[in-house]
Amino acid sequence: MLDHEREDVPRRGFLGRAMTIEAFARKYRLDAEETRRLQGQFGPTADEIELLQAARRIGMPEQ
């Protein structure tokens, strides 16, 4: 078995830097409703890539 096929190797991948939901909302100009939804889903902080994926599912505007 190759090293990359081992089951005990975490498959977390690149998640980007952690940031507050408020900072993310300002950066991507999210409205208050979407900011509250993300805070309810993730808490006060999350990895930026997770937030991007969650926000795009509901139609986050592209920069």
Secondary structure by P-SEA (a helix, b strand, c coil): ccccccccccccccccccccaaaaaaaacccaaaaaaaaaaccccccaaaaaaaaaaaccccc
